[in-house]
Amino acid sequence: MTTRIGTTVLGYPRIGPDRELKKAVEAYWAGRIDETTLQETAARLRTTTVDELRAAGLDTVPSNTFSFYDQMLDTTVLFGALPKRFTDLGLSPLDTYFAAARGVQEAPALEMTKWFDTNYHYLVPELGPDTCFALSGTKPLDEYREANSETRPVLVGPLTYLLLSKPTTEGFDPLRLLDQLLVAYTELFAQLHQAGVQWVQLDEPAFAGDRTDRELQLLSYAYRVLGGLTLRPKVLVAGYFGKLGKALGVLARSPIEALAVDLVTDPSEVDAVAAEGALRDKEVVAGVVDGRNIWRVDIDAALSKAATLLGTAGQVGVSTSCSLLHVPYDVEREDLGRVSEWLAFARQKVGEVVLIGRALREDVDLTQARAATKSRATAKDLVDDRVRARLRALRPEHTRRPPYAQRAAAQQKTLRLPALPSTTIGSFPQTAEVRKARAAHRAGKLGDDDYRAAMHAEIDKVVRLQEDLGLDVLVHGEPERNDMVQYFAEQLTGFAATEFGWVQSYGSRCVRPPILYGDVSRPAPMTVEWARYAQALTGKPVKGMLTGPATILAWSFVRDDQPLGETARQVALAIRDEVHDLESAGIRIIQVDEPALRELLPLRAAEHEAYFAWAVDSFRLATSGISDSTQIHTHMCYSEFGEVLPAIDALDADVTSIEATRSKMEVLADLSSAGFGRGVGPGVYDIHSPRVPTIDEVTGLLRTAIGAVPPERVWVNPDCGLKTRGYAEVEPALRNLVAAAHHVRAELT
């Protein structure tokens, strides 16, 4: 019987070291495999994970961290809270689940947004007065039994689940459903207890952010109820992504057995935990190994944090700061030269947890662990004096442009665009042929000239298609790009790119975040050739497509030896050089995407101002110093935008395209009330779903848009890039988008 947590991790990657889950899920969606084969793949991944974690020497191992798509969706299904538009489809349980995640023609998908300040996305539950929670599944129990020995089922905590939900009725507060939800948790706890489960983990990361007194009171109430149950496993509550603040005392005083705390995001949390007297009868699981970044742990600093809690808590366990969902599997598969010595992926982080746990109990040789930290700290060539001299020479005027009205007049004189101009966000579907050519070039099997010819042929096709569709502003389609961050990282100094470093972004969407380890500069133009070629094919304007500094940081594993703002300014200088070269090549619209602007926002409001200062400054540094007639666009997607509206405005982009389809244009009211006064392109086509929007749907969304924003400032575009979609969906969807734009344009005249 497990009496304590000891050494553990709060979660683990679930896609498979070679993205086995992604491939199986997409094969199932395409009809190439059946459900039985998909379930067999999933079972192998789960069993392999549990076996590896046990073999690594952890004292306790989590389960129920697997998901076919998202843990929030799993919770919604577990407690019977899927909207009727999905349950009424008459599909199998698995297909109903995927319909909620991806949407079908007759039922739009659940809204998707970022999981706190990470690059993981979750599906937002829709809750209202008619929601009736009831235990409707057995997934946590099934995966516990499948493990064939003791594991710790992991669940989203009840308060975090409700706080991240969306009301279906105006004025309804999902927290009103807490008692009903607790009944469902109570029934689940009884089943787990009967099955022999010793521990259950409830994740409450919502309390790493600012919370009201009422929300803290409900947190206390919920854990008094669950902790007071007779038939239940022991409860570990995990709070991560930052300091728990007042929630620390609330949970310390509740009748739970253990509390996991994040001691990485804000190291000062260790003092707050040590001072909390109510933890003397509980186990504190010290999150001293970073679950979100890939640098090897500073073993002495981690030991110091954990040791500080000895004697102040009932018992002290050791863990990662959060789930390892956010890092790749195994650095041993990579060939990154000496950079590899400084890195720890999921498997290495498990080893670090075990090592720290041993070092707390006995004498352990830490020479090797200390050597990695010292090697990185003493590497002199990570500093580029030329880059730092450019930064020191910057002045405020380097981030300023003339007033928007002056720029808008100059841009319209040059571009001569119609009302409600239509465009796309950047990428077009990446066919098997495109990916094959890129892979062959990377492997040295396709020469530079042949590769260039293949990419030019794809650009030809994409430009002709856009002209046939009637789009007003075109793109080159980005066939040469593997990823909107990795593509640039591979051409900038200070970055390393992995081969197998995949992490899940949402569903089957996986990315390979590059590793930013040193000072950043741009040795040569990165996109100019492709943009110039596309522009030569058409008389319509073609957008140059770049990724902004905040997003490059958010979607990379970033050095932690200097402030993020300093690193962002280095990246901004490199993007600025590219912007100027695009303009010199005749590109008059340049889009610098910042979809991750909201993602990096600190969870505590007191830290927002400092973040906005460097995030806005770096974008403006990247996009200034150009002609008034050159139009700057930016793009943002799948976030709750309310908190970053001042920053969006301060970016001073001429046009901001923004995700709006799944949220039914809700963001426009926020923009209008905030006095946003520049161009805006609210998405009217949800590209994360395979369904094709009808002309009437898009027309309705556009009418809503021009009801909130003056029509002369409205653009018509999809929610995001089209890379992950197929042409069979994209062509009819864009035809409907253009037809709707023409229809509403005619209404205006």
N, C-alpha and C positions, 0 to 999 in steps of 0.2 A: 504494500500500500504506500502510495506517495504522500508523504506528510508535508513536503515543502516543494516549492518550484525549483529552487537551486539554479543551475545554469540552463538557459533556454533561449529561444528566439520567439519573437511575437508573431511571426509569419514567415513565409518563404515563397520564392518565385513559383509560378504554377504553369508557365507556358511550355516548359521542357527545355533542356539545354540546346536543342536544335529546333525550337519552336514547333515541337510535335503537336501541341494542342491547336495552335493556329492552323496548321496544315490540315489537321483532321476536321476541325470545325468548318473551315472553308470548303473542304471536300464534301462534308455533309450538306452544307447550304447549296452546293452545286449539284447535288444528287449523285455524286460519284461513290459515296459510301452510305451505308444505312446506319440507323441509330445504334444497333448492336456493336458495330465496328467502332463508332465514335465512343461509346461508353467503355469499350475495352481499352482504347487508347487512354482515356481519362483515368481508368482504374490503375493502369500501369504507371502513369505519372504520379498518382497519389501514393501508391505502394513504394515506388522508388524513393520518393521524398522522405517518407517516414523512416524507411530502412536506413537511408543515408544519415539522417539526423541522429538516429539511435547509435549508429556505428561511429559517429563523430565524437560521442561521449557526453552529449547533453544529458542533464538529469531528467528533464521533462521535455516532451515533444508536442507541438501543436498539431491539431487536425481541423478539418472543416475550413482550411484556408484555400482550398481549391474552389475554382468557379469556372463555369463555361463562359461567363461574360463579366460579371461584376458582383461583388459581395452585397452591395445595397439591393440589387435586383434579387439576389438569392434570399435576402431577408424579407423583401416584399412578397415573394412567392411562398416562403416558409410560413408566413403569418396570414396568407390568404387575402392580400391587399391589392392584387392586380386590378386595374380598371376593367369595367365590363366590356369595353370595346375589344379587349383581347380574349377574355374568357368566353365571350359569346361567339368567337370565331369557329368553335367546334374542332379545334386542332388538338393534337396530342399534347401532353404536358410540356414536352421539350420544345415543340414547335410554338406553343403558346408563349413560352419563355423567350424564345428568339424573336417572336413577333413583337413583344414588348420592347426588346432591345433594339431591333432594327426597323420595326414598322413593316406593314404590308399595305397594299394599295388602299384597302378600306379602313385601315387603322393606323394612324401616325404613331411613331415610336414615342416612348417616354423621353422627356427632356434629358439632355446630358450636360454635365458641367464638371469643373475640376474638383478633385478630392483635396480640399484645403489648399495648401500652397505647393502641391506636387504636380507632376505632369501626368498623373493617373486621372482618369475620368470616371465618374459614377453616374448611374441612371437615377434620376430624381423621382422618388415616390410621389404619387398624386393622392392626397388624402383629403377627405371632406366629411361632412356630417353623416353621410351614408356609409362611410367606411366601417366595416365590421371585422376586426382582427379575430382570427381563430387559427390555432395551430393546424396547418394544412399540409405539412410535409415532414419528412423524416431524415433529411439530408445530414444534419449534425450527428444523428444517431447511427445512420448507415455508414458514414465515413469513420466513425469511432470503431464500429464493429469490424469494418473492412481492415483496419490497421492491425487487428488480431492481437493487440495488447494495449496497455494503458497509454492513452494520449489525452491531450487537453483540447476539447472542442473550443473553437474561437467564434464568437458572434459579435455583430455590431450591437453596441449597447443601446438600450431603449431611448435614452435622451438624445444621443447623437443621431439615431435614426429619425426621430421626430423633428429634430432641429434642422436636419438637412432635407426635409420633405417640403412639398409645395402644396398649398391649399387649392382645392378645386373650386371653392366658393369664396368670393371676396369677403374679407373680414373674418374668415374661419381660421382658428389657431390650431394646428395639428397637435399641440401639447394637450389639448382637451381630450385627446384619445389615450393619454398615458395609462389610466387605470385599466382600460380595455386591453391595451398592449401588455401590461404587466400580468394580466390573467393568462395570456398566451405564453409568456415567458415562464410563468409558474408551472403550467402544464408541461412545457418542454423540460424544465428543470426536474420535474418528477420522473419523467421518462428517462432522462440521463442518469439520475440517481439509481433508478431501478436497474439500469443496464450496467451499473458498476462504475460509472464515471466518477473520478475522484476530484477533478478540478475542471472548471469552465472559465474561459476568458471572455470578458465583455469589454469591447473597445469603446472608449469615450473621448476621442480626440477633439470633439467639439469644445471641450472645456480647456483646451490650450489657447482659446481665444477669449475675447471679452464676453462676459455673460451677465445677464441681469440678476438681481436678487431673487426674482421669482424663479428663474431657471435654476439657480443654485438650490433654492428650496425644493424644487421638484427633483433635482438630482439626489438630495438627501432623502426625500420621501421614497423615491424609487428603490434605493439601495437599503433602506430600512425594511421595505416590503420584501425584496428578494433575499436580503440577508436574514430576515426573520423566518423564512420558510423552514419547515421541519424536514421535508424531503427535497434535498438539493445537494449538488456537489459543492465543494469549496469554491469560493469566487475570487478570481483575480480580475481586478479592473485595471485596464491599461489606458493611461493618458499620455499622448505623445504629440509631437510636432511643436512643442514649446512648454513654457511654464504653466503649471496648473493654477497658479494664483490662489484665489479663495477656494477653488474646488479641491485643493489639496487637503485643507482642513475638513471640508465636508466629507470627503471620502475616507479620510483617516478616522473620523468619528463614527462612520457607518459600520454595521456588523458584517463586514467582509473580511476575508482572511489575508488577502495580499493586494498590493498596489504596485503597478509597474510605472516608473517615472522616467522621463526623457532627460538625461543629464548631458546631452550633446548639444541640442539646439540652443539652450541657454545654460551654460555651466553654473551660473549662480543658483540654479534650482537645487543643487546639492545642499546648500546652506539652509534653504527653506525646508527641505525634507528633514535634515538633521535636527532642526529646531522644532519640528512638529511632534510634541510629546505623545499624541494619540497613536502614533505608529509603533509604540513600544511593544504592543501585543500583536503586531502584524508582521508579515514578511514584506520587505521592500525589495522589489526587483529593480536593480540599478541598470538603467539603459545607458551603458558607457561605450558601446560600440556603435558607430554611426550606421544606421540602417538606410540612409538616403544617399550617401556619398561613397566614394570608392577608395579613399586613402587608407593606408594601414593605420591602425590605432596607435596613438602615442601610449605605449603600454604603461609608463610610469604615471602619466596624467590620469589614465583610466583607473589604475589601481588606487591612486590617491582618492578619487571620488568615491569609489566603492568602500574603501577603508574608512572614510569619514563617517559612513553610516553604521559601521560596526559599533555596537554598544548603544546606539540611539534608536535602532529598530529592533523588533523582536528577532528577526532573522534577516539576512541580506542575501539575495540572489543576484545573478548577473545575466544581462540580456543585451540585445540590440535596442537602440533607442526607439525603433518602430519596426514594422514588418520589413523583411528583406525583399518584398515585392518590387521595390524601387531600384534594385541593383541587378546586374547580370549574374549568371551562375558561377563561372569559374575562370579566374584570371590565368590559370595554368595553361589554358588553351590558346592564349594570345602570345604573339611575338612582337613585343613593344620595346625591346631593348631594355635599357636600365629603368625606363619608366615602369615596367612590370614589377620591379622590386618594391615600388612604392605603393602598390595597389592591393586591395583586398575586395574580391567580389563575394557573393553569398557564401560559397563554401569556405573561403578563407575567413570570413567574419564569424562563421560558426566556430572555427578553430580558435579565433581570438577570444570568443566568449568562454570557451572551455579552458583556455590557458589562463585567463584572468581569474576564473573561478578557482582553479587549482592554486594560483599564486596567492589567493586570499587565505588558503588553508595550510599551505606548505611551502617550503623553499623550492623554487623552480628556476631553471637557467633561462634568463630573459635576454641573453646576449644577442641572439639573432633578431628578436623583435625590436630591440633598441637600435640595431644597426640600420634597419630600414628607415627609421625615423631620422637618424643622424645623416644618412646618405642624402635624403631629400633636402634637409635643412641646410646642408653645406654645399649644395650644387650651385656653383657660381654662374654657369652659363644660362640659367633661367631668366636672367635679367638682360634686357636690351637697352643700352644707354640711349640709342637714337630714339626709340619710342618714348622713353621717359623725358627726353629733352623736348620732344614735340608737345607733350602734355604740359610741361612747365611753361611753354611759350604761349599757351592758349589764353585768350582774353574773352570777356563776356560777349563781344561783338561776333565772335566765331559761332555763336549758337542763336543768332537772331536773323529773322527774315522780315521784309516789309509787311505792313498790315495786309490781312487777308483780302479785303476789298480790292486793293491795288493788284494783288497777285491774281485774283479771280478774273479781273478785267483783261489782264495781259494773257492769261491762259485761254480764255474764250476767244480772244482775237486770233490766237495761234491755232487752237484746236478745232474751233467751229463745231462743237458738239451739239446735238439736238437736246431737247428737254428729255429728262429721264434716260440718260445715256446707259446703254447696256454693256456689260463686260463680264468677265469671269475673274476668279480670284488669282489664278496663275497656272496651276498644273492641269494637264489633261490626262485622260487614262493612260497608264503605262502598260502597254501590251506586252505579251510574252516575247515578241520580237525585239522590242526596245530593251527589255531587261536582259535578254540573251546577248544582244550586241554590247551592252555595258559590261556584262560579266566577261565576255570574251576579250574585250579591250583591257579590262583590269587584269586578266590572266595572261596577257601578252599574246593571245591567239588572234587578235584583230588589230591590224596596224592603225596608226593614227589617222592616215588619210582615209582608210575604209571606214573607220569609226566615225569620222567627221561626216563622211558621205551618208552614213546611215542616220545620223542625227539630223542632218539637213533634210533628208527625205521625210523624216517624221515631222519636222517643223513645216515643210511644204504642205503636208497633208493637213496639219492642224490649222494653219493659216487659211487654206482653201475652205475647210469646213466652217470656220468662223465667218468667213465672208459669205458663204452660202446660207448660214443661219441668220445673217443680218446683224450680228453684234456690232456695236459702234466702236469699242476700244478692244483691241486684240491682245493676245499674249502669244508667246512662242511655244508654250505647252510644257516646257521644262523636261524634255525627254532625257537630257543628260544628267539629271539630278537623282541621286539615290534618296536623299532626304533634305529637307529645307534647312537643316543645320549642319548635318554631316558634310554635305556638298561643299559648304564654305570652309568648314573646319579643315578639310583635307587640303585646302589651298592657302591656309593661313599658318604662319609660324606660331609655335607655342601650343599646338594641338596634336593629339595622337588619336588615331581612329582604330577601333577594335574590329575584329572579324566576326566574333561570336557574342559580342556584348549586348545581346538583345534584352530589352525590358518591355513590359506591357504598358501601352498607353490607354487603350480601352478595347474590350472585346478581343477580336483577333488582330487588332492593330498593334504592331510591335515596332519599336525604334531602337537604334543603336546610338545612344548619346556619345559624342566624342569626349575626349578627356582634355581639358584645358589645364595645362601644367606649368606654362611659362609665359613670358611676355608675348604679346600678340602684334603681328604686323602683316601687311599684304605685299608679298613680293611681286605680284603681277596681276593684271586684270583677271577677273574670275567669270564674268558673265557677258562681257561686251561683245565678243565674237558672235554669240548666239542671238543676242538682241539685235545687233546690226544686220545680221543675215535675215531675220524675220521681218524687220522694218523694210528691207529692200524688196520684199515680196508684195507689199500692199501700200495703198495710198492712205489707209486708215492708220491712226496712231497705234503703236505697239508699246505695251508697258515693259519697262525693265523691272525685273523681279529680284528683290533682295530680302534678306532676313535681318531684323533689327537687333541691336546689341542686347537688350534685356532678354529677348527670346533665345538668342544664342547662348546666353548664360543659363537660362532656365532649363534648356534642353540639352545641356552638357553637364558633365561632372566637372565642377569648377574648383580650381586651386583654393585652398582655405588658408593660405599664408599671407593674404593681404585683403583689404576690404573689397567687397563686391563692386562698389562704385568705381574703384580704381581700375579693376579689370574691365568693367563695362566701358569706360572711357577709352581704353586701349582698343577694344573691339570697334567702338564708334569711329575712331580715326581710320581704321581699315575700311569700314563701310563708306565713310565719307570719300575716301579716295576712289572707290568704285562708283559712287554716285556721280562724281565729277567726270569720270571717264565715260560713263553712259551718256551724260549730257553732251559731252564733246563728240560722241559718236552719232548725235542726232536723235537721241531718245528723249521725248518731251514729256512723258509720263513715267515716273519711277515709283514703284510700290516698295515700301520698306515695312515688312510685316512685323507686327508685335502681338501675336496671339497670346503670348504668355505674360503680358503686362500685369494682368490680375493675378496670375499664378504665383509670382514672387512676392506679392503683397504680404507683409507680416500679419500674423493673426491678431496681434494686439494693436489697437488704434494708436497708442502712444508712439509706435514705431513707424507709422505710415509716412509722416512728413519727411523723415530722413530717406526713406525708400523712394518716394516720389521725386525728391530732389535729384538723386543720381540717375534714376530711370528716365525722367524727362530730359535732363541735361544730356545724357548720352544719345538719345534719339535726335534731339535738335542739333547736336554736334555732327551727327551723321548726315543730316539732311539740309544743312545750311551752306551758304556760300555759293548758291546757284542762281540762275536767272529767275526773275519773277514769272516768266512764261513757262517755266518747267514745273509741272504739277506733281506734288508729292502725295501719294496715297499711303495708307496703312491699313492693316487688316487685323481684326481680333475675333476670336471664336470661342464658344463653349465655356463661358465664365459668367458669374454673377457680376455685372458691370457697375452696379450702383456705387460701390465704394471707390471705384477708380475713375469715375466721371471727371473729377477735377484734373486728373492726370491726362486723360484722353484729350481734354480740351487744351491742356498746356502743351501737348505734343505739337500743336499748331500745324498738323497735316492739312492739306487742302481737301482731301476726301478720306473719310474713315469708313471702311466696310466692316460690317459687324454681324455676327450670328444673331438671327432673330426669328427663324421659322418655327422651331419647336416651342419657343416661348411666346408665340403669337404676337410678335412685335412689341412686347412689353418694354423693351429697352428704350423705345422711341419716346415714351412718356417721360422717362428719366432724363433723356437728352434734352427734350423740350423744356422741362422744368429747370434744368441746369443752365439754360440759355446757350446751348451749343449752337454756334453760328456758322459752321462751315459745311462742306459737302458730306453727305452720309449715304452709305449703301447698305440698307438693312437687308440681310439675306432673305430671299424669297423661294429658295430651293434647298431643301435639307439633303445634303449630299451624303450624310452618314446613314441614309436609308436607301434601300433599292427601289423604293416606289417612285413613280414619275408623277410630279404634281400636275394637276390639270390647269388649263388656261384660266378657268374660273377661280381656282385657288390662288394662283399667282396674282390675278387681277384684284382679288379681294385684299390680299396682303399689301399690294401697292396702293390701293385706295386708303387703307389704314395708314400707310406710311405718309402719304401726302396730306392726310388729315392732321398729322403731328408735326411734320416738317414742311416748310415751303417747297413746292414742287421743283423750283429751279435749283434746289440743293440736293435733290434725291437722285441716287443712282440705282440701277437695277442689276443685281448680281446674285449668284448662289451664296450659301452660307460659308463655304470653304473651298479649297482646291478639289479638283476632280480626279486626282491620281488614283484613288482606291476604287473608283467606279468603272464600269464597262461602257463602251460606246453604245451598246444597245439601250442603256438607260439614259446616258448623257445626251445623246442627240435629240430624242423626243422631249426631254426635260428642258433643254436649252431652246428648242423651237417654241415650246409653250411659254418660256420666259420672255423671249423676244416678242411673241405675238401679244402677250399681256402688256408688255411695255408699249407697243404700238397702240393697243386698244386704249390704255389710260392716257397716253399722249394725245390721242385724238379727242378724248373727252375734255382734256385741258384746253385744246384749241377751239 
